[in-house]
C-alpha cells in the first residue's frame, strides 16, 4: 500500500512538479492551495506525511502547523516545512511548533523526496517502540521471527508475562505497575548482556507481555538468568511490610479481602532445535502453550517445548 503525502503550496507550478515526481517515486499525492485547505484535507483524511509551505494566503503554514499539532487526528503526522524564508528564527519557530524537518526554496526535488522518506522511517520506527520500555513492538517482533524462518536461521522464541500483576497494579496504582513493567524489561535486556548472547532480540508486545528471540542453545540459560534477576529485584518494588509478609491484600468491590503472592514471571519457549517451525503463528502458539504450562507452577518458572512434532 502506497504512502500518501499531502503537499500544501500556493504556487501551482510547485504543486505540479512535486506531485509528478512524488508519484513517480510511488507515493500517492494530495494537494492543497493554502493552509486552510491543507488543514481541512488533513483532518478529513489524514495522510502519512505533509509538506507544508510557510508563506500561503488565508492561513499561513505556521498557523496551519500549530492547528495540525493541536488536533488528535493529525498531531503525530510528520510535517516538513517548505519555505522561501531563510532566516534562522523562521526555522526555529517552525521546529518549536512541531515541524519534523524543513527545506528552503529553491529546493532539489530529490532532496525533498529523501527528507520525506527519512521522516516516514523515523516515525514508523518511533511508532513501533513501546513508550514505556523503549523496546520494539509487534511489527518488529513479527518481522524478526519471519526473517529467521525465511532465512532458515535456528532460533528459540521465548514468551513471558507476569503473574499476579493485576492485583499489584490495583493495590499500588498504575504508576508503580509501570515500574514493574520497566523492571521486567531490564531483566530481559540485562540477562542478554550478562550472557553475551549474539543475535538476540528483545521485544515488548504490550502490557506485561514480553518476547525474546535467542539461538536455541542459549534459551534455557537465558530463561534462568531472567528469572534470577527478576526474583532478586521484584521485592524492592513492594512496600516493606508487604515484602516481609510475602503477599498483598486486595479488597474487591464486595468488600471481600484476598491475598495475592508476590509478582512472578512465567516463560514459555518454542525452539527450532526440536521441530521445524514454518510461521510466526506456529512459533507464537507453541511459546504461549509452554508459558501456560509454566503458569501452573508457583513462583517464577519456565517451560521449554521438547516435543519433536
Secondary structure as GFF3:
##gff-version 3
##sequence-region A 1 309
A	DSSP	beta_strand	4	8	.	.	.	ID=ss1
A	DSSP	alpha_helix	12	24	.	.	.	ID=ss2
A	DSSP	beta_strand	28	32	.	.	.	ID=ss3
A	DSSP	alpha_helix	35	44	.	.	.	ID=ss4
A	DSSP	beta_strand	49	53	.	.	.	ID=ss5
A	DSSP	alpha_helix	61	70	.	.	.	ID=ss6
A	DSSP	beta_strand	78	83	.	.	.	ID=ss7
A	DSSP	alpha_helix	88	96	.	.	.	ID=ss8
A	DSSP	beta_strand	101	104	.	.	.	ID=ss9
A	DSSP	alpha_helix	109	127	.	.	.	ID=ss10
A	DSSP	alpha_helix	138	150	.	.	.	ID=ss11
A	DSSP	beta_strand	156	163	.	.	.	ID=ss12
A	DSSP	alpha_helix	165	172	.	.	.	ID=ss13
A	DSSP	alpha_helix	174	195	.	.	.	ID=ss14
A	DSSP	beta_strand	201	206	.	.	.	ID=ss15
A	DSSP	beta_strand	209	214	.	.	.	ID=ss16
A	DSSP	three_ten_helix	216	218	.	.	.	ID=ss17
A	DSSP	alpha_helix	219	233	.	.	.	ID=ss18
A	DSSP	three_ten_helix	234	237	.	.	.	ID=ss19
A	DSSP	alpha_helix	240	245	.	.	.	ID=ss20
A	DSSP	beta_strand	247	251	.	.	.	ID=ss21
A	DSSP	beta_strand	257	261	.	.	.	ID=ss22
A	DSSP	beta_strand	264	271	.	.	.	ID=ss23
A	DSSP	alpha_helix	280	295	.	.	.	ID=ss24
A	DSSP	beta_strand	301	304	.	.	.	ID=ss25
###
